């Protein structure tokens, strides 16, 4: 982690300064909600990237199978 921070030119003082600004802008109660939203966004992004590995034709066929199975159950 230190090498990443060094490559970006961000040190401890800069990180503390950024954290202080975020705290002042959003307040202590809003920060957990922001982090929760950020976490969901990262998860959705990763899921989307993993979904790109699949063949789109396979995905469409799977959706059609699920739809036909749902119709049969009704």
Backbone bond lengths (Angstrom), bond angles and torsions (degrees), N, CA, C in turn:
res aa  C-N    CA-C-N  psi(-1)  N-CA   C-N-CA  omega(-1)  CA-C   N-CA-C  phi
1 X - - - 1.440 - - 1.520 110.05 -
2 X 1.301 117.35 -36.90 1.455 120.15 -179.89 1.515 111.70 -63.29
3 X 1.335 117.09 -36.92 1.459 118.84 -179.97 1.523 110.69 -66.22
4 X 1.332 117.01 -35.92 1.464 119.67 177.56 1.515 110.23 -64.63
5 X 1.312 116.26 -44.22 1.452 119.58 -179.94 1.519 111.12 -65.85
6 X 1.312 116.84 -37.13 1.456 119.57 178.82 1.522 111.42 -68.36
7 X 1.324 116.65 -38.44 1.457 119.69 179.21 1.521 111.50 -65.50
8 X 1.309 116.59 -34.12 1.457 120.26 179.52 1.522 112.13 -82.59
9 X 1.308 117.26 -11.54 1.456 120.75 -178.95 1.518 112.73 77.68
10 X 1.327 116.73 21.71 1.461 121.01 -179.74 1.519 108.43 -104.83
11 X 1.309 115.79 123.32 1.456 120.93 179.12 1.515 111.30 -106.93
12 X 1.307 115.85 -172.56 1.462 121.89 -178.46 1.522 111.30 -63.76
13 X 1.310 117.07 -43.28 1.465 120.45 -179.42 1.528 111.38 -62.43
14 X 1.304 116.64 -40.75 1.460 119.83 179.49 1.522 111.22 -66.13
15 X 1.341 116.31 -41.08 1.464 119.69 178.35 1.529 111.60 -63.21
16 X 1.318 116.80 -42.02 1.464 120.23 177.65 1.524 110.80 -63.91
17 X 1.314 116.87 -40.28 1.459 121.44 178.86 1.533 110.80 -63.51
18 X 1.310 116.87 -43.59 1.471 121.40 178.41 1.526 110.31 -63.87
19 X 1.333 117.15 -43.05 1.464 121.06 179.00 1.527 110.97 -62.63
20 X 1.317 117.31 -39.82 1.462 121.46 178.82 1.527 110.88 -64.76
21 X 1.310 117.18 -42.47 1.468 120.53 179.05 1.529 110.55 -63.89
22 X 1.328 116.81 -42.85 1.471 120.24 178.44 1.519 110.27 -62.46
23 X 1.320 116.83 -41.82 1.460 120.99 179.01 1.525 110.87 -62.40
24 X 1.325 117.14 -41.72 1.462 120.59 179.88 1.529 111.86 -69.51
25 X 1.311 117.23 -38.04 1.462 120.25 -177.66 1.525 112.69 -71.96
26 X 1.315 117.12 -43.06 1.453 120.23 -171.91 1.522 114.23 -106.17
27 X 1.302 118.74 -18.87 1.451 120.62 -178.03 1.518 111.87 80.84
28 X 1.303 115.99 161.10 1.458 121.56 -175.49 1.514 114.21 -68.00
29 X 1.334 117.59 -29.81 1.467 120.18 -176.37 1.520 112.15 -80.30
30 X 1.305 117.77 -25.58 1.464 121.01 -175.89 1.531 112.20 -85.66
31 X 1.316 118.02 -22.76 1.469 121.57 -175.34 1.535 112.41 -61.58
32 X 1.344 120.31 -44.59 1.476 118.11 178.21 1.529 113.04 -59.82
33 X 1.335 116.57 -36.35 1.464 119.42 177.50 1.525 110.79 -65.68
34 X 1.331 116.44 -40.19 1.461 120.29 178.23 1.523 111.10 -63.47
35 X 1.322 116.70 -43.07 1.465 120.37 -179.47 1.532 110.86 -67.01
36 X 1.334 116.47 -36.47 1.464 120.31 177.53 1.530 109.97 -63.49
37 X 1.320 116.07 -44.54 1.462 120.18 177.73 1.515 112.10 -64.04
38 X 1.329 116.28 -39.45 1.462 120.66 177.90 1.528 110.45 -63.93
39 X 1.321 116.57 -42.29 1.464 120.57 178.47 1.520 112.17 -62.58
40 X 1.337 116.72 -41.48 1.463 120.13 177.71 1.522 110.61 -64.55
41 X 1.329 115.90 -38.96 1.460 119.59 178.90 1.516 112.17 -63.69
42 X 1.321 116.30 -42.48 1.466 120.67 178.84 1.524 110.02 -64.86
43 X 1.341 116.34 -41.59 1.470 120.01 179.29 1.526 110.66 -62.90
44 X 1.330 116.91 -44.71 1.467 120.09 178.86 1.521 111.14 -62.94
45 X 1.321 116.59 -38.46 1.463 120.50 178.74 1.525 110.59 -63.84
46 X 1.334 116.41 -45.64 1.467 120.01 179.21 1.523 111.08 -63.91
47 X 1.338 116.73 -41.69 1.464 119.97 177.84 1.523 110.51 -62.11
48 X 1.316 116.47 -39.75 1.456 120.21 178.17 1.512 112.16 -65.64
49 X 1.319 116.76 -39.45 1.460 120.22 178.63 1.525 110.50 -66.84
50 X 1.324 117.46 -38.49 1.465 120.66 177.43 1.521 110.53 -67.61
51 X 1.315 117.31 -33.82 1.453 121.27 178.98 1.512 112.50 -69.93
52 X 1.327 117.73 -22.25 1.461 120.78 179.62 1.520 111.17 -71.76
53 X 1.316 117.29 -20.85 1.459 121.06 179.08 1.523 111.43 -70.28
54 X 1.329 116.47 -26.82 1.457 120.61 -178.93 1.527 109.49 -77.18
55 X 1.306 115.32 153.93 1.455 121.35 176.51 1.530 108.49 -76.17
56 X 1.325 118.91 128.91 1.472 120.22 -178.88 1.523 113.01 -58.45
57 X 1.327 117.58 -31.70 1.465 119.88 178.52 1.522 110.45 -64.78
58 X 1.342 116.19 -40.29 1.465 120.04 178.59 1.520 110.32 -63.24
59 X 1.320 116.70 -40.22 1.454 120.99 -179.07 1.520 110.34 -64.77
60 X 1.328 116.97 -43.89 1.466 120.14 178.63 1.519 111.46 -64.10
61 X 1.324 117.36 -39.38 1.464 120.54 178.38 1.524 110.66 -63.80
62 X 1.331 116.67 -40.24 1.463 120.17 178.92 1.522 110.24 -63.97
63 X 1.340 117.05 -41.16 1.462 120.30 179.31 1.525 110.65 -64.16
64 X 1.326 116.39 -40.53 1.459 120.03 178.93 1.525 111.00 -64.94
65 X 1.331 117.46 -39.02 1.463 121.22 178.03 1.519 110.64 -62.91
66 X 1.323 116.46 -44.69 1.461 120.41 -179.70 1.518 109.83 -63.40
67 X 1.333 116.96 -42.90 1.468 120.49 179.92 1.525 110.94 -63.50
68 X 1.328 117.39 -42.37 1.467 119.72 -179.81 1.526 110.98 -68.07
69 X 1.323 117.75 -36.33 1.466 120.70 177.48 1.521 110.98 -65.99
70 X 1.335 116.77 -37.73 1.461 119.99 178.90 1.523 110.48 -66.38
71 X 1.338 116.83 -38.05 1.465 120.08 178.82 1.521 110.52 -66.27
72 X 1.335 117.04 -38.56 1.462 121.18 -179.98 1.521 111.16 -65.46
73 X 1.335 116.70 -36.43 1.460 120.76 -178.12 1.518 111.39 -68.75
74 X 1.321 117.39 -28.27 1.473 120.90 -178.62 1.473 108.89 -80.41
